[in-house]
Amino acid sequence: MSRSLFAVNGSLCIPTDIARLMHVVEHARTNSLEVAPQPAMDGSKEKSSVNVQIVNSMGVLQSMKKTTTMVKLSDFQEAFNKWIEKMMAGYDEGPVVFDRCIDQSLRNKTWQKRANTSIEYEIHPQIKLTMSTEELLSASSTKKKLTCMMG
C-alpha cells in the first residue's frame, strides 16, 4: 500500500515511512493551507482556508479500548469508523493514513519488543473478540490484515 501527499504547490511527497509522512504533515500545519480565491456572492474574491485533519489509523486502533458491545471484529470496525467520524467533526477534509506494518522495520521491531505476547490472528469481520486490543495488535501480520480490512 503506497502513500503519498500532494502539496498545495502541486509537488508530490512520497515518504518511505509514516514518521516522515507525519513530519511533512506537521510542517504543513505550521504553514497556512489556503485555497485559491473563490468568488463570493457579491462577485468579489475571498481567500478561504481549508481545515484538514490527517488521521493516523494505527494510532486510533491502538488507543481504542474494547467495550462490552464489541462482540465481533465487525463491531470493533464500526466503533473505529465512528471514532474517525467524531475526530473529523469541524474539519473540511480528513485523509486516514494506514501504516504498511513492514516486518523488518525498526518501528515494528520496537513494537514487538514492547509487546508481552505476539499472537497471530486470522482476521475476518465475524471473528469473536475474545482478546484485548493489545493482543489483537501484537503481531505485525495481524496488523497488516486488520489494516486491509479497515482501509
OpenMM code with the backbone's topology and positions (N, CA, C; nanometers):
from openmm import Vec3, app, unit

residues = "MET SER ARG SER LEU PHE ALA VAL ASN GLY SER LEU CYS ILE PRO THR ASP ILE ALA ARG LEU MET HIS VAL VAL GLU HIS ALA ARG THR ASN SER LEU GLU VAL ALA PRO GLN PRO ALA MET ASP GLY SER LYS GLU LYS SER SER VAL ASN VAL GLN ILE VAL ASN SER MET GLY VAL LEU GLN SER MET LYS LYS THR THR THR MET VAL LYS LEU SER ASP PHE GLN GLU ALA PHE ASN LYS TRP ILE GLU LYS MET MET ALA GLY TYR ASP GLU GLY PRO VAL VAL PHE ASP ARG CYS ILE ASP GLN SER LEU ARG ASN LYS THR TRP GLN LYS ARG ALA ASN THR SER ILE GLU TYR GLU ILE HIS PRO GLN ILE LYS LEU THR MET SER THR GLU GLU LEU LEU SER ALA SER SER THR LYS LYS LYS LEU THR CYS MET MET GLY".split()
positions = [
    Vec3(0.0856, -0.1157, 0.0000),
    Vec3(0.0000, 0.0000, 0.0000),
    Vec3(0.0909, 0.1229, 0.0000),
    Vec3(0.0893, 0.1967, -0.1072),
    Vec3(0.1745, 0.3149, -0.1136),
    Vec3(0.1013, 0.4345, -0.0546),
    Vec3(0.1774, 0.5325, -0.0130),
    Vec3(0.1151, 0.6541, 0.0369),
    Vec3(0.1921, 0.7732, -0.0172),
    Vec3(0.1199, 0.8758, -0.0462),
    Vec3(0.1817, 0.9967, -0.0972),
    Vec3(0.0983, 1.1147, -0.0513),
    Vec3(0.1554, 1.2311, -0.0650),
    Vec3(0.0891, 1.3508, -0.0179),
    Vec3(0.1163, 1.4618, -0.1179),
    Vec3(0.0110, 1.5216, -0.1713),
    Vec3(0.0264, 1.6334, -0.2624),
    Vec3(0.0330, 1.7623, -0.1834),
    Vec3(0.1260, 1.8470, -0.2221),
    Vec3(0.1371, 1.9776, -0.1586),
    Vec3(0.0493, 2.0764, -0.2349),
    Vec3(0.0218, 2.1892, -0.1726),
    Vec3(-0.0605, 2.2922, -0.2340),
    Vec3(0.0018, 2.3407, -0.3647),
    Vec3(0.1366, 2.3409, -0.3702),
    Vec3(0.2037, 2.3891, -0.4919),
    Vec3(0.2070, 2.2843, -0.6027),
    Vec3(0.1467, 2.1673, -0.5806),
    Vec3(0.1396, 2.0652, -0.6841),
    Vec3(0.2498, 1.9610, -0.6762),
    Vec3(0.3470, 1.9793, -0.5874),
    Vec3(0.4545, 1.8809, -0.5766),
    Vec3(0.4023, 1.7557, -0.5055),
    Vec3(0.4717, 1.6452, -0.5256),
    Vec3(0.4316, 1.5181, -0.4674),
    Vec3(0.5379, 1.4712, -0.3695),
    Vec3(0.4954, 1.4399, -0.2477),
    Vec3(0.5856, 1.3880, -0.1450),
    Vec3(0.5565, 1.2389, -0.1295),
    Vec3(0.6587, 1.1550, -0.1455),
    Vec3(0.6421, 1.0112, -0.1273),
    Vec3(0.7353, 0.9672, -0.0140),
    Vec3(0.6911, 0.9792, 0.1097),
    Vec3(0.7760, 0.9399, 0.2230),
    Vec3(0.7892, 0.7883, 0.2306),
    Vec3(0.8990, 0.7423, 0.2858),
    Vec3(0.9244, 0.5991, 0.2948),
    Vec3(0.8634, 0.5353, 0.4185),
    Vec3(0.8249, 0.6152, 0.5162),
    Vec3(0.7614, 0.5593, 0.6354),
    Vec3(0.6650, 0.6610, 0.6946),
    Vec3(0.5827, 0.6158, 0.7863),
    Vec3(0.4785, 0.7014, 0.8432),
    Vec3(0.5378, 0.8163, 0.9242),
    Vec3(0.6531, 0.7946, 0.9867),
    Vec3(0.7150, 0.9013, 1.0663),
    Vec3(0.7500, 1.0202, 0.9767),
    Vec3(0.8045, 0.9919, 0.8585),
    Vec3(0.8374, 1.1012, 0.7656),
    Vec3(0.7116, 1.1688, 0.7133),
    Vec3(0.6077, 1.0899, 0.6877),
    Vec3(0.4815, 1.1476, 0.6419),
    Vec3(0.4248, 1.2405, 0.7477),
    Vec3(0.4250, 1.1956, 0.8731),
    Vec3(0.3714, 1.2791, 0.9801),
    Vec3(0.4561, 1.4048, 0.9983),
    Vec3(0.5875, 1.3946, 0.9762),
    Vec3(0.6748, 1.5122, 0.9830),
    Vec3(0.6341, 1.6134, 0.8759),
    Vec3(0.6087, 1.5660, 0.7551),
    Vec3(0.5650, 1.6542, 0.6466),
    Vec3(0.4318, 1.7182, 0.6815),
    Vec3(0.3414, 1.6386, 0.7387),
    Vec3(0.2095, 1.6903, 0.7758),
    Vec3(0.2216, 1.7968, 0.8838),
    Vec3(0.3008, 1.7703, 0.9865),
    Vec3(0.3184, 1.8677, 1.0938),
    Vec3(0.3806, 1.9965, 1.0408),
    Vec3(0.4762, 1.9836, 0.9488),
    Vec3(0.5379, 2.1021, 0.8875),
    Vec3(0.4325, 2.1797, 0.8085),
    Vec3(0.3463, 2.1071, 0.7393),
    Vec3(0.2413, 2.1727, 0.6606),
    Vec3(0.1410, 2.2437, 0.7502),
    Vec3(0.1171, 2.1884, 0.8692),
    Vec3(0.0221, 2.2516, 0.9621),
    Vec3(0.0733, 2.3865, 1.0109),
    Vec3(0.2058, 2.4008, 1.0198),
    Vec3(0.2597, 2.5277, 1.0662),
    Vec3(0.2442, 2.6348, 0.9592),
    Vec3(0.2394, 2.5937, 0.8343),
    Vec3(0.2140, 2.6867, 0.7247),
    Vec3(0.0642, 2.6897, 0.7002),
    Vec3(0.0119, 2.8015, 0.6670),
    Vec3(-0.1307, 2.8139, 0.6437),
    Vec3(-0.1695, 2.7469, 0.5129),
    Vec3(-0.2719, 2.6601, 0.5184),
    Vec3(-0.3244, 2.5990, 0.3967),
    Vec3(-0.4301, 2.6928, 0.3401),
    Vec3(-0.4032, 2.7452, 0.2218),
    Vec3(-0.5006, 2.8345, 0.1619),
    Vec3(-0.5423, 2.7826, 0.0260),
    Vec3(-0.6676, 2.8039, -0.0058),
    Vec3(-0.7245, 2.7654, -0.1335),
    Vec3(-0.7256, 2.8888, -0.2221),
    Vec3(-0.7221, 2.8677, -0.3525),
    Vec3(-0.7288, 2.9805, -0.4465),
    Vec3(-0.8524, 3.0638, -0.4169),
    Vec3(-0.8441, 3.1932, -0.4401),
    Vec3(-0.9589, 3.2789, -0.4104),
    Vec3(-1.0855, 3.2303, -0.4813),
    Vec3(-1.1943, 3.2275, -0.4076),
    Vec3(-1.3230, 3.1843, -0.4610),
    Vec3(-1.4144, 3.3060, -0.4754),
    Vec3(-1.4913, 3.3118, -0.5843),
    Vec3(-1.5835, 3.4246, -0.5990),
    Vec3(-1.6907, 3.4207, -0.4903),
    Vec3(-1.7115, 3.5337, -0.4268),
    Vec3(-1.8133, 3.5446, -0.3229),
    Vec3(-1.9472, 3.5782, -0.3881),
    Vec3(-2.0505, 3.5824, -0.3075),
    Vec3(-2.1849, 3.6118, -0.3584),
    Vec3(-2.1912, 3.7481, -0.4253),
    Vec3(-2.1140, 3.8443, -0.3748),
    Vec3(-2.1192, 3.9786, -0.4303),
    Vec3(-2.0239, 3.9957, -0.5490),
    Vec3(-1.9564, 3.8885, -0.5914),
    Vec3(-1.8663, 3.8956, -0.7064),
    Vec3(-1.7207, 3.9201, -0.6701),
    Vec3(-1.6930, 3.9612, -0.5451),
    Vec3(-1.5541, 3.9822, -0.5045),
    Vec3(-1.4873, 3.8466, -0.4800),
    Vec3(-1.3555, 3.8482, -0.4703),
    Vec3(-1.2840, 3.7230, -0.4460),
    Vec3(-1.2347, 3.7206, -0.3020),
    Vec3(-1.2552, 3.6048, -0.2363),
    Vec3(-1.2115, 3.5875, -0.0977),
    Vec3(-1.1170, 3.4686, -0.0902),
    Vec3(-1.0185, 3.4786, -0.0020),
    Vec3(-0.9338, 3.3624, 0.0259),
    Vec3(-1.0021, 3.2819, 0.1353),
    Vec3(-1.0032, 3.1496, 0.1176),
    Vec3(-1.0623, 3.0657, 0.2211),
    Vec3(-0.9609, 2.9604, 0.2641),
    Vec3(-0.9588, 2.9294, 0.3903),
    Vec3(-0.8681, 2.8279, 0.4435),
    Vec3(-0.9381, 2.6933, 0.4452),
    Vec3(-0.8617, 2.5884, 0.4244),
    Vec3(-0.9140, 2.4530, 0.4322),
    Vec3(-0.8663, 2.3937, 0.5633),
    Vec3(-0.9589, 2.3427, 0.6405),
    Vec3(-0.9276, 2.2842, 0.7694),
    Vec3(-0.9135, 2.1331, 0.7504),
    Vec3(-0.7895, 2.0813, 0.7595),
    Vec3(-0.7608, 1.9414, 0.7302),
    Vec3(-0.7147, 1.8690, 0.8553),
    Vec3(-0.7710, 1.7514, 0.8790),
    Vec3(-0.7300, 1.6634, 0.9886),
    Vec3(-0.6773, 1.5352, 0.9258),
    Vec3(-0.5508, 1.5024, 0.9465),
    Vec3(-0.4944, 1.3780, 0.8958),
    Vec3(-0.4896, 1.2791, 1.0109),
    Vec3(-0.5472, 1.1618, 0.9884),
    Vec3(-0.5657, 1.0639, 1.0949),
    Vec3(-0.4680, 0.9477, 1.0784),
    Vec3(-0.3933, 0.9177, 1.1823),
    Vec3(-0.3054, 0.8012, 1.1866),
    Vec3(-0.3912, 0.6843, 1.2363),
    Vec3(-0.4323, 0.5982, 1.1446),
    Vec3(-0.5269, 0.4918, 1.1788),
    Vec3(-0.4728, 0.3954, 1.2839),
    Vec3(-0.3443, 0.3617, 1.2764),
    Vec3(-0.2887, 0.2681, 1.3740),
    Vec3(-0.2878, 0.3313, 1.5131),
    Vec3(-0.2648, 0.4611, 1.5199),
    Vec3(-0.2718, 0.5304, 1.6482),
    Vec3(-0.4118, 0.5245, 1.7068),
    Vec3(-0.5121, 0.5387, 1.6214),
    Vec3(-0.6510, 0.5292, 1.6669),
    Vec3(-0.6795, 0.3875, 1.7156),
    Vec3(-0.6396, 0.2878, 1.6354),
    Vec3(-0.6632, 0.1478, 1.6751),
    Vec3(-0.5979, 0.1147, 1.8088),
    Vec3(-0.4743, 0.1609, 1.8271),
    Vec3(-0.4022, 0.1305, 1.9499),
    Vec3(-0.4620, 0.2000, 2.0714),
    Vec3(-0.5279, 0.3123, 2.0499),
    Vec3(-0.5863, 0.3844, 2.1634),
    Vec3(-0.7285, 0.3382, 2.1953),
    Vec3(-0.7886, 0.2591, 2.1068),
    Vec3(-0.9249, 0.2111, 2.1315),
    Vec3(-0.9255, 0.1018, 2.2373),
    Vec3(-1.0228, 0.1067, 2.3222),
    Vec3(-1.0424, 0.0029, 2.4236),
    Vec3(-1.1656, -0.0786, 2.3856),
    Vec3(-1.1563, -0.2076, 2.4026),
    Vec3(-1.2686, -0.2960, 2.3714),
    Vec3(-1.3771, -0.2760, 2.4768),
    Vec3(-1.4997, -0.2625, 2.4306),
    Vec3(-1.6134, -0.2465, 2.5220),
    Vec3(-1.7003, -0.3715, 2.5180),
    Vec3(-1.7986, -0.3769, 2.6039),
    Vec3(-1.8872, -0.4932, 2.6099),
    Vec3(-1.9747, -0.5057, 2.4853),
    Vec3(-1.9929, -0.3966, 2.4117),
    Vec3(-2.0738, -0.4023, 2.2893),
    Vec3(-1.9943, -0.4548, 2.1699),
    Vec3(-1.8634, -0.4672, 2.1855),
    Vec3(-1.7786, -0.5180, 2.0765),
    Vec3(-1.7630, -0.6683, 2.0906),
    Vec3(-1.8544, -0.7418, 2.0302),
    Vec3(-1.8536, -0.8872, 2.0383),
    Vec3(-1.7712, -0.9466, 1.9239),
    Vec3(-1.7874, -0.8892, 1.8042),
    Vec3(-1.7163, -0.9380, 1.6857),
    Vec3(-1.6258, -0.8274, 1.6327),
    Vec3(-1.5372, -0.8664, 1.5427),
    Vec3(-1.4465, -0.7692, 1.4826),
    Vec3(-1.5239, -0.6640, 1.4030),
    Vec3(-1.6369, -0.7002, 1.3454),
    Vec3(-1.7193, -0.6030, 1.2725),
    Vec3(-1.7693, -0.4929, 1.3666),
    Vec3(-1.7947, -0.5264, 1.4939),
    Vec3(-1.8344, -0.4256, 1.5938),
    Vec3(-1.7185, -0.3307, 1.6223),
    Vec3(-1.5981, -0.3880, 1.6298),
    Vec3(-1.4767, -0.3085, 1.6507),
    Vec3(-1.4553, -0.2139, 1.5326),
    Vec3(-1.4780, -0.2649, 1.4111),
    Vec3(-1.4634, -0.1840, 1.2904),
    Vec3(-1.5650, -0.0695, 1.2898),
    Vec3(-1.6860, -0.0981, 1.3300),
    Vec3(-1.7896, 0.0057, 1.3371),
    Vec3(-1.7516, 0.1138, 1.4385),
    Vec3(-1.6988, 0.0731, 1.5529),
    Vec3(-1.6545, 0.1681, 1.6551),
    Vec3(-1.5382, 0.2520, 1.6023),
    Vec3(-1.4467, 0.1886, 1.5274),
    Vec3(-1.3340, 0.2591, 1.4657),
    Vec3(-1.3862, 0.3669, 1.3705),
    Vec3(-1.4813, 0.3310, 1.2854),
    Vec3(-1.5379, 0.4270, 1.1899),
    Vec3(-1.6066, 0.5436, 1.2615),
    Vec3(-1.6801, 0.5135, 1.3689),
    Vec3(-1.7469, 0.6193, 1.4449),
    Vec3(-1.6449, 0.7110, 1.5116),
    Vec3(-1.5347, 0.6526, 1.5610),
    Vec3(-1.4286, 0.7308, 1.6246),
    Vec3(-1.3697, 0.8284, 1.5234),
    Vec3(-1.3428, 0.7784, 1.4021),
    Vec3(-1.2879, 0.8634, 1.2956),
    Vec3(-1.3867, 0.9751, 1.2613),
    Vec3(-1.5150, 0.9409, 1.2506),
    Vec3(-1.6176, 1.0419, 1.2208),
    Vec3(-1.6197, 1.1509, 1.3274),
    Vec3(-1.6082, 1.1132, 1.4551),
    Vec3(-1.6049, 1.2123, 1.5634),
    Vec3(-1.4821, 1.3023, 1.5513),
    Vec3(-1.3681, 1.2401, 1.5164),
    Vec3(-1.2450, 1.3178, 1.5010),
    Vec3(-1.2576, 1.4194, 1.3874),
    Vec3(-1.3378, 1.3878, 1.2875),
    Vec3(-1.3491, 1.4727, 1.1692),
    Vec3(-1.4475, 1.5882, 1.1875),
    Vec3(-1.5205, 1.5904, 1.2956),
    Vec3(-1.6172, 1.6975, 1.3193),
    Vec3(-1.5460, 1.8328, 1.3159),
    Vec3(-1.5939, 1.9213, 1.2327),
    Vec3(-1.5370, 2.0556, 1.2225),
    Vec3(-1.4248, 2.0686, 1.1202),
    Vec3(-1.3893, 1.9604, 1.0520),
    Vec3(-1.2840, 1.9658, 0.9505),
    Vec3(-1.3439, 1.9526, 0.8115),
    Vec3(-1.2785, 2.0145, 0.7127),
    Vec3(-1.3245, 2.0076, 0.5750),
    Vec3(-1.2812, 1.8776, 0.5062),
    Vec3(-1.1629, 1.8314, 0.5392),
    Vec3(-1.1071, 1.7103, 0.4794),
    Vec3(-1.0457, 1.6242, 0.5879),
    Vec3(-1.0369, 1.4935, 0.5603),
    Vec3(-0.9789, 1.4045, 0.6591),
    Vec3(-0.9235, 1.2765, 0.6030),
    Vec3(-0.8083, 1.2820, 0.5385),
    Vec3(-0.7482, 1.1568, 0.4925),
    Vec3(-0.7038, 1.0710, 0.6100),
    Vec3(-0.7257, 0.9409, 0.5983),
    Vec3(-0.6873, 0.8459, 0.7021),
    Vec3(-0.5647, 0.7712, 0.6506),
    Vec3(-0.4552, 0.7781, 0.7254),
    Vec3(-0.3283, 0.7185, 0.6847),
    Vec3(-0.3141, 0.5827, 0.7511),
    Vec3(-0.2895, 0.4797, 0.6702),
    Vec3(-0.2693, 0.3442, 0.7202),
    Vec3(-0.1227, 0.3072, 0.7076),
    Vec3(-0.0652, 0.2577, 0.8159),
    Vec3(0.0737, 0.2131, 0.8178),
    Vec3(0.0844, 0.0799, 0.7442),
    Vec3(0.1976, 0.0579, 0.6757),
    Vec3(0.2165, -0.0662, 0.5996),
    Vec3(0.2633, -0.1820, 0.6861),
    Vec3(0.3039, -0.1611, 0.8085),
    Vec3(0.3473, -0.2661, 0.9010),
    Vec3(0.4551, -0.3540, 0.8392),
    Vec3(0.5657, -0.2956, 0.8011),
    Vec3(0.6759, -0.3696, 0.7408),
    Vec3(0.7457, -0.4518, 0.8492),
    Vec3(0.7601, -0.5827, 0.8254),
    Vec3(0.8150, -0.6738, 0.9261),
    Vec3(0.9548, -0.6354, 0.9726),
    Vec3(1.0406, -0.5924, 0.8823),
    Vec3(1.1805, -0.5671, 0.9165),
    Vec3(1.2079, -0.4219, 0.9584),
    Vec3(1.1043, -0.3409, 0.9720),
    Vec3(1.1258, -0.2010, 1.0091),
    Vec3(1.1643, -0.1886, 1.1560),
    Vec3(1.2386, -0.0844, 1.1877),
    Vec3(1.2793, -0.0583, 1.3254),
    Vec3(1.1565, -0.0359, 1.4133),
    Vec3(1.0575, 0.0330, 1.3593),
    Vec3(0.9358, 0.0592, 1.4344),
    Vec3(0.8668, -0.0721, 1.4731),
    Vec3(0.8569, -0.1648, 1.3786),
    Vec3(0.7927, -0.2917, 1.4063),
    Vec3(0.8724, -0.3728, 1.5086),
    Vec3(1.0046, -0.3723, 1.4970),
    Vec3(1.0878, -0.4458, 1.5929),
    Vec3(1.0727, -0.3885, 1.7334),
    Vec3(1.0643, -0.2558, 1.7432),
    Vec3(1.0438, -0.1913, 1.8729),
    Vec3(0.9083, -0.2304, 1.9302),
    Vec3(0.8045, -0.2305, 1.8450),
    Vec3(0.6698, -0.2683, 1.8886),
    Vec3(0.6696, -0.4126, 1.9382),
    Vec3(0.7394, -0.5019, 1.8662),
    Vec3(0.7441, -0.6428, 1.9054),
    Vec3(0.8131, -0.6598, 2.0410),
    Vec3(0.9172, -0.5804, 2.0673),
    Vec3(0.9861, -0.5882, 2.1962),
    Vec3(0.8954, -0.5428, 2.3105),
    Vec3(0.8130, -0.4425, 2.2841),
    Vec3(0.7239, -0.3892, 2.3871),
    Vec3(0.6075, -0.4826, 2.4171),
    Vec3(0.5664, -0.5587, 2.3166),
    Vec3(0.4505, -0.6468, 2.3342),
    Vec3(0.4855, -0.7616, 2.4286),
    Vec3(0.3953, -0.7902, 2.5206),
    Vec3(0.4163, -0.9016, 2.6127),
    Vec3(0.4061, -1.0349, 2.5391),
    Vec3(0.3116, -1.0427, 2.4487),
    Vec3(0.2930, -1.1628, 2.3675),
    Vec3(0.2786, -1.1219, 2.2228),
    Vec3(0.3027, -1.2139, 2.1329),
    Vec3(0.2842, -1.1872, 1.9906),
    Vec3(0.2035, -1.3024, 1.9331),
    Vec3(0.0745, -1.2803, 1.9199),
    Vec3(-0.0171, -1.3845, 1.8733),
    Vec3(-0.0739, -1.3415, 1.7387),
    Vec3(-0.0642, -1.4313, 1.6417),
    Vec3(-0.1190, -1.4017, 1.5094),
    Vec3(-0.2632, -1.4505, 1.5044),
    Vec3(-0.3526, -1.3639, 1.4563),
    Vec3(-0.4940, -1.3976, 1.4453),
    Vec3(-0.5359, -1.3947, 1.2991),
    Vec3(-0.6300, -1.4806, 1.2643),
    Vec3(-0.6935, -1.4725, 1.1329),
    Vec3(-0.7979, -1.3617, 1.1429),
    Vec3(-0.7960, -1.2740, 1.0457),
    Vec3(-0.8838, -1.1577, 1.0519),
    Vec3(-0.9994, -1.1718, 0.9528),
    Vec3(-1.1202, -1.1640, 1.0052),
    Vec3(-1.2417, -1.1571, 0.9246),
    Vec3(-1.3485, -1.0909, 1.0116),
    Vec3(-1.4481, -1.0271, 0.9490),
    Vec3(-1.5459, -0.9490, 1.0259),
    Vec3(-1.6204, -1.0262, 1.1355),
    Vec3(-1.6371, -1.1566, 1.1208),
    Vec3(-1.7170, -1.2323, 1.2163),
    Vec3(-1.6358, -1.2958, 1.3299),
    Vec3(-1.5049, -1.2707, 1.3349),
    Vec3(-1.4227, -1.3274, 1.4430),
    Vec3(-1.4702, -1.2694, 1.5760),
    Vec3(-1.4803, -1.3556, 1.6763),
    Vec3(-1.5221, -1.3093, 1.8094),
    Vec3(-1.4036, -1.2455, 1.8792),
    Vec3(-1.4284, -1.1338, 1.9429),
    Vec3(-1.3231, -1.0595, 2.0120),
    Vec3(-1.3070, -1.1113, 2.1549),
    Vec3(-1.2374, -1.2225, 2.1668),
    Vec3(-1.2100, -1.2789, 2.2994),
    Vec3(-1.0785, -1.2256, 2.3545),
    Vec3(-1.0040, -1.1515, 2.2711),
    Vec3(-0.8737, -1.0983, 2.3104),
    Vec3(-0.8828, -0.9474, 2.3320),
    Vec3(-0.7813, -0.8926, 2.3984),
    Vec3(-0.7761, -0.7479, 2.4184),
    Vec3(-0.7276, -0.6812, 2.2896),
    Vec3(-0.7434, -0.5503, 2.2817),
    Vec3(-0.6941, -0.4747, 2.1669),
    Vec3(-0.5429, -0.4891, 2.1544),
    Vec3(-0.4736, -0.4872, 2.2682),
    Vec3(-0.3273, -0.5011, 2.2680),
    Vec3(-0.2862, -0.6371, 2.2116),
    Vec3(-0.3566, -0.7424, 2.2517),
    Vec3(-0.3266, -0.8760, 2.1989),
    Vec3(-0.3562, -0.8846, 2.0502),
    Vec3(-0.4670, -0.8234, 2.0084),
    Vec3(-0.5051, -0.8245, 1.8670),
    Vec3(-0.3987, -0.7580, 1.7810),
    Vec3(-0.3378, -0.6520, 1.8327),
    Vec3(-0.2384, -0.5764, 1.7558),
    Vec3(-0.0948, -0.6188, 1.7855),
    Vec3(-0.0757, -0.7307, 1.8536),
    Vec3(0.0593, -0.7702, 1.8946),
    Vec3(0.1454, -0.8240, 1.7806),
    Vec3(0.0875, -0.8841, 1.6791),
    Vec3(0.1656, -0.9392, 1.5677),
    Vec3(0.1517, -0.8506, 1.4448),
    Vec3(0.2631, -0.8233, 1.3781),
    Vec3(0.2590, -0.7357, 1.2610),
    Vec3(0.1759, -0.7963, 1.1484),
    Vec3(0.1739, -0.9279, 1.1363),
    Vec3(0.0934, -0.9915, 1.0313),
    Vec3(-0.0560, -0.9676, 1.0563),
    Vec3(-0.0966, -0.9699, 1.1821),
    Vec3(-0.2367, -0.9415, 1.2154),
    Vec3(-0.2683, -0.7945, 1.1883),
    Vec3(-0.1734, -0.7050, 1.2212),
    Vec3(-0.1943, -0.5618, 1.1940),
    Vec3(-0.2105, -0.5377, 1.0436),
    Vec3(-0.1309, -0.6073, 0.9622),
    Vec3(-0.1427, -0.5938, 0.8165),
    Vec3(-0.2825, -0.6332, 0.7700),
    Vec3(-0.3301, -0.7472, 0.8181),
    Vec3(-0.4626, -0.7961, 0.7788),
    Vec3(-0.5718, -0.7006, 0.8272),
    Vec3(-0.5560, -0.6506, 0.9484),
    Vec3(-0.6533, -0.5581, 1.0050),
    Vec3(-0.6557, -0.4280, 0.9254),
    Vec3(-0.5378, -0.3821, 0.8848),
    Vec3(-0.5269, -0.2612, 0.8027),
    Vec3(-0.6016, -0.2795, 0.6712),
    Vec3(-0.5861, -0.3951, 0.6092),
    Vec3(-0.6575, -0.4225, 0.4835),
    Vec3(-0.8080, -0.4225, 0.5042),
    Vec3(-0.8521, -0.4786, 0.6150),
    Vec3(-0.9945, -0.4838, 0.6425),
    Vec3(-1.0523, -0.3451, 0.6736),
    Vec3(-0.9788, -0.2668, 0.7536),
    Vec3(-1.0279, -0.1353, 0.7942),
    Vec3(-1.0182, -0.0336, 0.6814),
    Vec3(-0.9176, -0.0480, 0.5978),
    Vec3(-0.8922, 0.0503, 0.4920),
    Vec3(-0.9763, 0.0267, 0.3730),
] * unit.nanometer
topology = app.Topology()
chain = topology.addChain("A")
for resn in residues:
    res = topology.addResidue(resn, chain)
    for name in ("N", "CA", "C"):
        topology.addAtom(name, app.Element.getBySymbol(name[0]), res)
